[in-house]
Amino acid sequence: MRTRKGHKVYPLTVAQKFHLYYLPFCPTAAVLNIGTSLTIEVELDWDLLAKSINKAIVRSEAMRVRLAKDKEGNWYQYVVDPEEQKIEFVDFSGGTMEEAEAQMQKWTTVPFKMQDAPLIRIVMIRMPDGFCGVYFLAHHMIVDAQSLIAFLKDVIELYCHEKYEGVPYPKDMASYIEQLQKDLAYEAGSKARQRDIDFFQKEIEKGEPIYNGIHGTDKLEAARKMFGNPNLRTAFNASDDTKSALDIFHLEEEPTRRLMDFCEKYHVSLACLLLMGLRTYFQKMNGFEDVSINNAIARRATLKEKKSGGTRIHSFPIRTVFPEDMKFIDGVYAIRDKQNEIFRHANYDPTAYFAYRSKLYPQPHAGLTYEPISLTYQPMTLQENGLTQLGDIRYKTKWYPNGICPQGMYLTVMHRPEDNGLDFNFEHQVKAVSREELEYLYYYLCRIMFKGAENPDLTIGEIIKLV
């Protein structure tokens, strides 16, 4: 049994290797940083909060993961024993909100030391607006959005259990190592893996997708001209500079409620409606009925997966070929059925997917793609998960960009804690996409979704004309 510093070592999972896949193309390792703050409108007991944070780290193996490299240069991981940590405290109350947020933004751009070092940083913060809480920075190799939310929820519940009468002690977190061993057993040549390979290879063999640009076929035409191939179906979506910005558009509570009501009535997830909206936008702009979008899958179907921490996201293209005479609602249902199929096979290695696709449809140059955008919908919020004991106490969450984006455009849609409205977070390469272009996309995406939700029997072609 191989060990490091007395701890058993494990290989990386596919989800972890995926992060290392794009790391060499970025100027700094901060591309793998996830920074967020959670603040509550209440004066906190800082000693108790520090104890609760330490206790949550004890309860979560994933927060104690360390990475190391072997002689051949391959990364592996191990979990260290818990030890009491001094939790930093920063009082921002003497300055402005802009100054406080600028400082946390700066923290988010500082890369972690990857070898044999902690991969999280937690700072207790008092903000200028009187809210108090934590800034949490983690390495994407050990955390994704869902495990981050689950960890912060655990900190809050541990704190509330000690602080307030009648708040129950939170249920145990699940074992990261146990989940890791399951993933590694799958990858070691299981029957399930073979079924997944067969499924995705058949999907890819159905035909070559085509690139759809944010404002039409200009990038596709430029690539066709560059390579002297009028039938080329890919284009360059990203720029040669990974410097990124985060532009956020807010959808209010009432219109959000209308979209959620539509989803409830027709038994579909909001992710299906978002995908239908996006693909219809690209169909409108490019004139192709064939649209492919990258879609992130959390892979947390079971309670153990939800509570085991770590990073579990796999991302696959969802390709739709919808004629203009297809009804909007039928498109939404077709996406739901396709998503359900993909979910059943989502343990498959995304890099193997892209490798097989580029082998089947060879491209004249690296970096050409079919997908103009990646979508993540984050249904999990602290409002439903963890702050119920606090009654009507207001709280805020904020994400801080790390300044680097390996792809042209990435959309994360999340529910706002203040009012449960939607935030559309566009992280994008500054050189690849402008804020004005994103505003245009967001405006038409919303128009398409509302028009479709209000008139689900309209055809795609009718909606395209009406918006």
Secondary structure, DSSP 4 states (H G I P E B T S, - for coil): --EETTEE-EEPPHHHHHHHHHGGGSSSGGGGEEEEEEEESS---HHHHHHHHHHHHHH-GGGGEEEEE-TTS-EEEEEPPP---PPEEEE-TTS-HHHHHHHHHHHHTSPPP-BSS--EEEEEEE-TTS-EEEEEEEETTTB-HHHHHHHHHHHHHHHHHHHSTTPPPPPPPPPHHHHHHHHHHHHTT-HHHHHHHHHHHHHHHT-------TTSSHHHHHHHHHTT-TT---EE-S-S--BEEEEEEEE-HHHHHHHHHHHHHHT--HHHHHHHHHHHHHHHHH--SEEEEEEEE----SHHHHHS-B---EEEEEEEE--TTSBHHHHHHHHHHHHHHHHHTTTS-HHHHHHHHHHHS--SSTTEES-S-EEEEE---TTTTT-GGGTT--EEEEEE--SB-SSSEEEEEEE-TTTS-EEEEEEEETTT--HHHHHHHHHHHHHHHHHHHH-TTSBHHHHHHH-
